[in-house]
Amino acid sequence: MSDTYRGGGGSAAAITQEADALAYAVARMPATYAATAAVFAEVQARSPDFKPASLLDAGCGPGGGGWAALAAWPSLAKVSAVDESATFLDLAASLWASGPKALAAATRHRGDLRRADLPRADLVLASYALAEIPPADLAAVAARLWEACDGLLALVEPGTPAGFQRLAKVRTSLIAAGGRILAPCPHEGACPLAEDPTPGFPGWCHFSIRLPRRRDHRLAKAADAPFEDEPFAYLLAARPGLVGAAAQARVLARPQVAKPGVTLRLCTPAGLELHTVPRRDKAGYAVARRLGWGDNLDRPRLPASSRDR
């Protein structure tokens, strides 16, 4: 299965029988669920008044996105799921049957995101789904997802250079269509990481979430560690009527704590910024040392001790 995905194949080719879907659910769904849940936590932080009543899970796989959405918004009343793999849809239905009412009663549609009917929803999610779309069709699929979205479009991809480049391409088309970028970007200008590498900064925008491994998860991956780190990239695009505060600055890498102080690599409305907070600045240092990779930063809380790049 992994070889099929890495070779450019999609779920329809990789997931052909129930055992395939179960293997994917045990080995990969914990991580894709954790990444999606982290993105939904960002939605709640940026737009706490957003209370979606309906969800479209586009490219739902075994259904982890639906569980993450119901955990974030228990008030969700209607769930629709689309996937090209009938085997994935069957497993999602089996797992959802014992879940909240909205999941148990979810409607499922088999189809390719390039052509399938996409029901409208307040929250549209495509989690680890764009990787299966040919590059030439990405903009068109993004337009279809945006057309189905009445409130917020959440896109989650593997935290790889290819995953980031897919989102960077889609970001441009969504802004042109009137979408407002809620996160992770603190601006809607050109992405400073999408073109040339910048010395001292990560080569692509991505983040990481640490999740526990249960026994079956460890056995499936022949792993000893009780946890794993899942790198992911994401994009949140909101309809103009959705109230939400955009990030002021985003921490792009793990802060570096040294004797002189804390160094932060930030994406800001002015561009990329390498910001060092000296230890002698007790108030700023107290804020900076609590920040983590991916955190939003309220810039006025820190002194201007570096220059934009």
N, C-alpha and C positions, 0 to 999 in steps of 0.2 A: 504493500500500500504506500509506504513512504517513497519507494522508488518511483511509483506511478505519479505521485504528486510532484516530486522533485523533477521529474521528466516533463512536467507541463500538463499532465493529465488532470482531469477533474474528478469530482465525486462519482459521476456516472461510470467512469472507468475503474476507479479504485474501490468503490463500495458496491459489490455485486451480489453479496449474500448476507444473511443475518450475522454470521460470525465476523464479517468485515466491520459491520456497523458497531457490533459490541466491542471489538478490539479497539476501534477508534474512540468509542465512548470511554473505555477504561484508560487508554493511554494518553488521549489528547483533550477530552472534554473538560477535565479539571482545570487545565491551563487556559483554554479558550473561555471558559466560564469566569475564571478569576480576572482575566484581562477585560472582559466585557463588564463585569461588576465594577472594576476600577474606573472604567469610563463612565458608567452610570453614576458613580459617586461624584465624579467631577461635574456631571450635569446637575446633580442636587446642590453642589456647592455654588455653581455659577448661576443657577436658576431655581432657587428653592420653591418658588410658587408654581413651577411647571408640574402639573398633575395629569399626565396622559390617561385618557380613558380607553384608548385602543393602541394596539401594537401590530406592526407588520414585521415579521422576522424573515427577511429576504435572504435565501440561502441558509436555511435554519440548521442544516445538519441534523444531529441527534437531539436538538432542542435545548441546548444549554443557555442560549440567549433568552429564551422565554422564562426560564427559571430566574436568571439574573434580573430581568425586568420586573417580574412579580415580587422579587425580594426588595427591589428599590421602590416600587409603586404598587402596594397590595391592592389599591383601588382599581387597577386595570380591569376592565370589564369584557373586552373583546380582543382576541388574539387570532391573527392570521399568519400562516406559515407557507412559504414557497421554497421548494428545493427540487433540483433535477433528479435526485436519487429517491426512488420509491422506497428503497430499503431504509434510508435515513428517516424518511417521513413516517414509516411504520414504527421505527424504534422511538422516535419522538412522541408519537401518539401513545405508545405503550408506557413510556416514562411519565408523560403528562397526565395519564388517566388517574393517577393517584395524587395529583397535585391540586392547586387551587382551582376553583370552578372555571375561571377564564382559560386555564390551560387545558383542563379536561374537556372543555367544550370548543376548543380551538378548531378553526377550519384549516384544512391542509390542501394545498394545490401543488401538483407536480408540474414543473416546467423550468425552462432556462430563463434566467433573469433578462436576457436580451429580448425575449418574446412573450413570456408568460404574463397573464393578467395580474396586476399588482393592486390589491385593494388599498384604498386610502386609509391612513391611520394618523393619529396624533404623533406617534413615535414610530419612525421607520429605522430598523436596524439591519445592517449588512455586516456581519462579523465573520472574518476570515472567509469572505465570499468573493471579493474582487479579484483575488489571485487566480480564480478560475475563468476570468473574463479575458479574451484576447485583447492586447493593448489597443488595437484599433477600435474596439467597441466600448472602451471604458467610459468615454465622455457620454456616449448615448445611454449606457446603463445608468450612469450617475443622473442623467436628465430624467430617466424613467423613475428612479427612486425619489428624486426631488419632486416630481409631479405627484407622486403618491403621498407625499409628506404634507400634513397639515400643521405640524408644529416643529419637530426636531428630527433631523437626520443624523444618525450615529453610525460612523464607519470605523471598523476596527480591523487591522491587518497585522500580519506578523511583523515584528520589529526588525526587519531586514532592510538593506538598501532598496531592494525591489519593492517591498511593501511601502516604504516611504515614498518612492517615486510614483507609485500608483496614486497614493493619496495627494501628492503634490499636483499631479495632473488633474485629478478630480476637483481639488480645491479651487483651481483657476476657473474651471467651468461653473462651479457652484456660485462663486462670487459674481461671475458674469450674469448668472441667472437671477441675481438678487438675494442670494443667501448671505446671512450674517454669520461670520465665523465666531463661535462661542469659545472654543478651545481646540487644541492647546495654544493656538497662535494668539499673541497679544495685539495683533494688527491684521489688516486685510491687504497689506502691500505684498510685494513679491517676497517669496520665502528666501531668506538669506542662505539657507543650507541647500537649496534645490539646484543651485548652479555650481559655482566653484567651491572646493573645500577651503575652510578657513583655519589656519594654524591655531592650535590650542582648543579647537571646538570639535565635537563629534561630527563625523562625516554625514550623518543623517539624523533626522529628528525621530527619536524613539524613546521608550520608557521601559520599566521593568516592574513586575509584580512577583513577590515571593508567595508561594502557596505550599501547603502541607501535602505530603504524599501519604495516602492510605496504603494499606498492605497490598491490595490488588494492583494499585497504581505502581508501586515499587516492583512487584513481581513482573508486571507487563513490560517494564522498561529495564529489567535486570539491574535495578539501581539499589544502592545501599543508603543513600542520603534520605532523611525523612522529609525533605523539602526540595523544590526546584524553583528556578527563576525563569519566568516567561517574559521575553522581550516582546513588546507590542508597539504599534503606532496607531494613532487614531485621529479622527476629525469630527467635530461637532458643528453642524450647520443649522442655523435656526431661521425660521420664517420671521420677517420683520416684526410681526405682532407679538412674538414671544419675548417676554421681559427676562433679561438676563444680563449679568455683568461680565464683560470680557475680562480675561486675565490682564493684569498690569505688566507682568513679566513672568517668564517661565524658566525654571531651572532645568537646563538641558543635559546635565551630567551630575554624577555624585559630587557634592561639595567636597573640596579638598581642605582638610583641617590640618594646619601646621602650627608651629610655635608662634609665628608672627600674627596669624589670624586665619580666617576662613575665606577661601577663594570660590566664587560662584561664577559659573558660565551661564549667562542669561540670554534669552531672546526677548527683546524689548521693542516697543513701537519705533524706536530710533535705530534698531538693528541689533547685531550681536554685541554683547558687552561682557568683558572680563572684569568682575567686580570683587575687590578684596576688602573685607571688613577687618580692621586691625583688632587685636585682642584688647588694646587699651580703650577702645570704644565699647564700654561695657553694655550699653543698651543695644547697640546694633549687633554686637557679637552674640548676645543672648538670643536675638532673633535668628541670626544667620546659622548658628550651630544647630538649631532645631529643624532647619530646612532639609528636605530630601530631594532626590532626583525626581523631577516631574512636578514639584510643587509650584503653585502660583505664588508670586511674590508681590506684595504691596510695596512698590518702590519707595514711596515717601518715608517708609519706616527705616530705611537705611540711608546713611550719608553718601554723598556723591564722591567716592574715593577712587574712581577709575574713569577711563575714557571709552567712548563708544568705538567699535571697530566696524 
